[in-house]
Amino acid sequence: MSLAASIKCLRRFQRDESGNFAMLFGLSIVPLLGLTGAAVDYSRASKARAELSAAIDSAALMAARDASKLTDAELTTRINNWIKNNLSPETAARFGTASIAIDRVNRTVNIGGNIDVDTSIARVIGQNSIAVRSANQSSWGTKKIELALALDNTGSMAGTKLSALKTATRDLLKIMQDAVTEPDQVKVSMIPFHTQVRVPTSYKDANWLRWDVPKKGSSKPVVYPQKSTWDGCISDRNDPYDASDALVIDTNVATKYPAAFCQYSLATSIPLTNNWTALNAAVDTMIASGNTNVTMGVAWGWASLSDTVPLAEGKAANTPRLTKYMIVLTDGDNTENRFTGDGNTIDGRTALACTNAKAAGIQIYTIRVINGDANLLRNCASSPSMYYDVQNASQLSPVFKKIAAEIASVRLTM
């Protein structure tokens, strides 16, 4: 072919566009395949991450359970084996060893793990692997719990409600007792209430009591409670102390707790204790009588968790690894306190007592049994999930078991 003919041929090829689509498609298929492959590979990585997280969470629970029985070396081996045994063979093959930090002073185990998931199609865009990681921490042993049971023992609880409450309380106590791994790890108080609470008469000489509040409804001659005949009943403190755990000031009578004539029958409160026999025996003494004053239940549940009078068995609020809980149960609206029969006024005192107790660091569960102010109790709880609306007394035991298991369980924190 002559030079002129060759040039003519090249010019004709240059003007021909019929093959451009195929060329462009060929050039674009590489990134398209890469992006599609990346979606597939990232899906595999997500599955591996979920597996790894579940395995590490499980290993953390195991470590918290067995840490006190194993040496650091034994626990490290157990954790690594546990993680591998809870991974699929494909994922386990990519797992090396976990990063493990065991702190015997603070009783914590920190576990971290990495897996590099090899890519397939995504390699065409330079992505050879995807790194996934998970980490968790567990604690054991020294977590301490103080739990106050503020239980409505008013007349409306009579019959199946009170019977179910007794069964549920025993179930809760068993779960809490079974959770104990060290002495004094769990302590419980029991505060039956109606318009008043009742304490052991051994407190009659305590300087936090006042004896100047006359018998309700008494006229001339005014009748005052006497130490020699006092049955242990106590009424509301003066406002604002009725909704608080404020310190008793010996020179300020308004801060003190009024000894009172018992308006109705009422079981005696049990201060914070780990004497499970005494707690279970106290359950049998509960009796339904009287009107409702939830403020007394909240205030005395709080008082029983305190390290100051009137009930000083609790540890200081800033004690490391200590959590204070309160369960408040009632089946009715507020109807009567020391000062008034106006339920709305008493509701305000109850709400303030709940707010103050939560501000002091107490985690509050509330339980409404068929009747009662749902909004008041819902707002009293530390979170919406800690409020229970029980529509049948038979549901009390499952609810108490659920709360007890939640309180007693080993908690994981990221």
C-alpha positions, 0 to 999 in steps of 0.5 A: 500500500502506498503512503497516500493510501495508508494515510487515507485508511487511518483517517477513515478509522479515526472518523469511525465511531461504531466501536466507541461504546464497546471501548467505553464499556470495557473501560467502565466495567472495572470500577463498576465491578469494584463497587459491586464487589465492595458491597458484597465484601462489606456485607461479609465484613459486617457479618464477621463484625457481628460474630466477633462482637457476640463472641467477645461479649460472651467471653466478657461475661464468662471472664467476669464469672471465672476471674476470681477462680483463675490466674491471669494466664489461665483467664487469658487462654480461656478468653481466647479459646472462648472467642474462637469457639464462638466464631464460625470456622471461616471467621475463626480462621482469621482471628489471632488473639485478643488484646486482654487487660485484667485489672485485679484492683478494680475487678475489670476485664477489657477485651478487644479483638481484630479480624481482617476480612479478605476481599474478593471482587473489591480487589480490582479497586485496590481494597485487599482486606477490610479490618473489623474490630470489637471491644468490651469490658466486664466487671466482677465481684465487688459490685455492691447493691443496696435495694429498698423495697417500698411496698404499699400495705394499704387496705386496697391491697387486701386479698389476692394483691397482698398474697401475690406481693408476698410471693413476688417479694420472696421470689425477688429475695431469692434471686438477690440472695443467689446473686451474692458471691461475696459477703455484704455484696447485696443488702435489702431493706423492706419498708411497708407503708400506708399513711405512715411507716413503722420502725422497731420500738428500740428507736424510742430514745433516738434523738431524731424523733420528736414527740410534740405532734398530737394524736390526729383528730384529738381535741382538748385535752390534746393527746401526745405519743409517749415513749412507754406506749409507742408502737413505732409508727412515724408520720410525715416530717414537716415540709420541705423535709418530708420529701428529702433525706435532709439531715436531722438537726438536733436544735431544729425540731422541724427536721425531726421525724414525728413519733405518732399513734398508729392509725392502722395496722402496719408491719414493721420496717426492716432496715438494710440487711443481708439477713435473708431469713429475717427479710423472708420472715418480715414478708409474712408480717405484711398486712393490708390496712389504711389509706395511701401516702406514697411520699412516706414510702419513697422518703423512707425507702430513701432513708433506708439507703442512707448512711445517716439517721434515721436508718444509717445502715447504708454505705456512703453514696460515693462508695466505689462500685455501689449502686442504690436501687428502690422499688416503689409499689402501690395500687392506689392514689394518694389520699391522706398524709399527716397534714391533708386529705387532698390527693393532689397536694400529696402527689406534689410531695411524692413527685418531689421526693422521687425527684430528690431521691433520683438526684441523690443517685438512687435508681427507682423502679415503680410498679402500679398494681391495677390502680393508681396515678400512672403518670405520677409513678411513670415520672417517679421511675428513673426511666420509662423502662423502669415503670411497670403497669401491672393489670393483674396481681398474678403478674407481680412475681414475673415483674419482680423476677425481671427487676431482680435479675436486671439488678443482679446481673453482670453489666457490660460497658463499652 
